[in-house]
């Protein structure tokens, strides 16, 4: 049976996630409490605790919602445009920046141990774009699932480590290189 906290279709779920976003942007994940989120959402603590047993589970659902929204804006794009655009959007996303600056350890499980729901959404987007490109003859042959994973791993490295490579190059320079790298990799 699916956990109640994964049913985010109701307005109450969005209200809580919106409140969590505000709290995290204000104080970071480590200093956020479910009590603060409940207060900001105008709900009781028990209402929050029934759906999310702790801040980490709430933040996980918040990240999934936010990253999937970003990914969804580029559905239908070619794989290179989608990957570079998602990297650009996430890099500038206020929640992403707050987590990277204040609570980067939150990202480690998704880098080392497991894929999250947002990874799945990104893989679906890129796999679809690759399959469409293969049908049109603009993407080389190969298993879309394999190619999509390579694209995602490459894009992820630019997202996570790109800022360590700035100076004398700019972020735009690196974005152009990511696009060139992916285009050459996917070209038939």
FITOR-912073 format. One line per 4 residues: their letters; for each residue x, y, z of C-alpha. Coordinates in nm, 3 decimals, decimal comma. Layout:
BEGIN
A	X/Y/Z; ...
This chain:
BEGIN
XXXX	0,000/0,000/0,000; 0,131/0,347/-0,089; 0,218/0,562/0,208; -0,018/0,853/0,276
XXXX	0,268/1,099/0,243; 0,312/1,005/-0,122; -0,041/1,116/-0,207; 0,030/1,479/-0,284
XXXX	-0,269/1,539/-0,508; -0,469/1,722/-0,244; -0,446/2,094/-0,182; -0,349/2,018/0,176
XXXX	-0,035/1,841/0,057; 0,063/2,132/-0,165; -0,010/2,373/0,120; 0,228/2,181/0,344
XXXX	0,495/2,156/0,074; 0,463/2,528/0,003; 0,506/2,601/0,373; 0,803/2,364/0,393
XXXX	0,963/2,543/0,098; 0,926/2,879/0,272; 1,068/2,747/0,599; 1,364/2,578/0,429
XXXX	1,444/2,885/0,222; 1,442/3,086/0,545; 1,643/2,859/0,775; 1,772/2,555/0,581
XXXX	1,682/2,191/0,625; 1,874/2,124/0,947; 1,703/2,409/1,132; 1,356/2,343/0,990
XXXX	1,102/2,171/1,212; 0,765/2,018/1,138; 0,623/2,257/1,397; 0,748/2,553/1,193
XXXX	0,598/2,403/0,878; 0,264/2,336/1,049; 0,252/2,692/1,181; 0,332/2,837/0,839
XXXX	0,073/2,609/0,672; -0,191/2,696/0,933; -0,233/2,331/1,029; -0,184/2,132/1,346
XXXX	0,143/1,950/1,404; -0,045/1,619/1,418; -0,185/1,678/1,070; 0,171/1,713/0,943
XXXX	0,299/1,416/1,146; 0,026/1,190/1,007; 0,166/1,241/0,658; 0,536/1,302/0,722
XXXX	0,705/1,143/1,023; 1,002/1,380/1,006; 1,148/1,679/0,824; 1,365/1,461/0,601
XXXX	1,066/1,278/0,452; 0,888/1,609/0,397; 1,196/1,757/0,230; 1,227/1,449/0,008
XXXX	0,872/1,501/-0,118; 0,935/1,874/-0,159; 1,250/1,815/-0,365; 1,065/1,565/-0,583
XXXX	0,783/1,811/-0,645; 1,018/2,099/-0,726; 1,260/1,904/-0,948; 0,979/1,728/-1,137
XXXX	0,821/2,066/-1,209; 1,149/2,185/-1,359; 1,188/1,869/-1,566; 0,829/1,889/-1,687
XXXX	0,887/2,229/-1,844; 1,122/2,067/-2,097; 0,915/1,765/-2,199; 0,907/1,747/-2,576
XXXX	1,249/1,908/-2,622; 1,538/1,728/-2,785; 1,763/1,546/-2,533; 2,047/1,798/-2,545
XXXX	1,825/2,102/-2,502; 1,632/1,928/-2,225; 1,944/1,824/-2,032; 2,118/2,162/-2,056
XXXX	1,796/2,350/-1,975; 1,724/2,135/-1,670; 2,081/2,185/-1,544; 2,047/2,561/-1,592
XXXX	1,706/2,576/-1,422; 1,806/2,359/-1,127; 2,132/2,549/-1,077; 1,929/2,869/-1,035
XXXX	1,640/2,716/-0,841; 1,620/2,879/-0,495; 1,559/2,550/-0,313; 1,847/2,378/-0,493
XXXX	2,081/2,666/-0,412; 1,977/2,667/-0,046; 2,033/2,293/-0,011; 2,371/2,305/-0,187
XXXX	2,487/2,603/0,020; 2,355/2,499/0,361; 2,270/2,127/0,363; 2,462/1,955/0,079
XXXX	2,483/1,624/0,266; 2,111/1,584/0,193; 2,204/1,509/-0,170; 2,458/1,233/-0,096
XXXX	2,217/0,937/-0,090; 2,097/1,036/-0,439; 2,453/1,053/-0,566; 2,592/0,739/-0,409
XXXX	2,319/0,497/-0,307; 1,989/0,529/-0,491; 1,779/0,702/-0,751; 1,497/0,919/-0,634
XXXX	1,164/1,005/-0,792; 1,313/1,311/-0,958; 1,584/1,093/-1,117; 1,308/0,872/-1,254
XXXX	1,126/1,174/-1,397; 1,447/1,297/-1,560; 1,524/0,955/-1,703; 1,173/0,933/-1,849
XXXX	1,212/1,275/-2,011; 1,554/1,201/-2,160; 1,462/0,846/-2,270; 1,156/0,979/-2,452
XXXX	1,358/1,253/-2,619; 1,622/1,001/-2,726; 1,362/0,760/-2,866; 1,200/1,046/-3,062
XXXX	1,541/1,150/-3,190; 1,618/0,795/-3,299; 1,288/0,778/-3,489; 1,380/1,104/-3,668
XXXX	1,737/0,991/-3,730; 1,889/1,271/-3,518; 2,011/1,044/-3,237; 2,243/0,748/-3,284
XXXX	2,123/0,391/-3,236; 2,145/0,240/-2,892; 1,923/0,147/-2,602; 1,744/0,468/-2,499
XXXX	1,763/0,362/-2,133; 2,142/0,330/-2,150; 2,193/0,651/-2,346; 1,960/0,841/-2,109
XXXX	2,156/0,728/-1,806; 2,482/0,845/-1,959; 2,326/1,180/-2,046; 2,185/1,216/-1,693
XXXX	2,517/1,126/-1,527; 2,700/1,377/-1,743; 2,446/1,653/-1,682; 2,445/1,577/-1,310
XXXX	2,822/1,627/-1,290; 2,789/1,969/-1,455; 2,510/2,061/-1,213; 2,690/1,947/-0,900
XXXX	3,050/2,039/-0,976; 3,020/2,311/-1,238; 3,076/2,599/-1,000; 3,409/2,451/-0,889
XXXX	3,534/2,495/-1,246; 3,444/2,862/-1,288; 3,715/3,121/-1,350; 3,840/3,202/-1,601
XXXX	3,546/3,026/-1,773; 3,184/3,123/-1,709; 2,877/2,917/-1,640; 2,761/2,992/-1,995
XXXX	3,090/2,854/-2,127; 3,035/2,531/-1,933; 2,672/2,507/-2,049; 2,792/2,537/-2,409
XXXX	3,047/2,262/-2,348; 2,783/2,038/-2,191; 2,567/2,089/-2,500; 2,861/2,015/-2,733
XXXX	2,956/1,705/-2,536; 2,602/1,567/-2,537; 2,544/1,651/-2,904; 2,859/1,465/-3,004
XXXX	2,770/1,171/-2,784; 2,419/1,141/-2,927; 2,491/1,231/-3,289; 2,423/0,945/-3,536
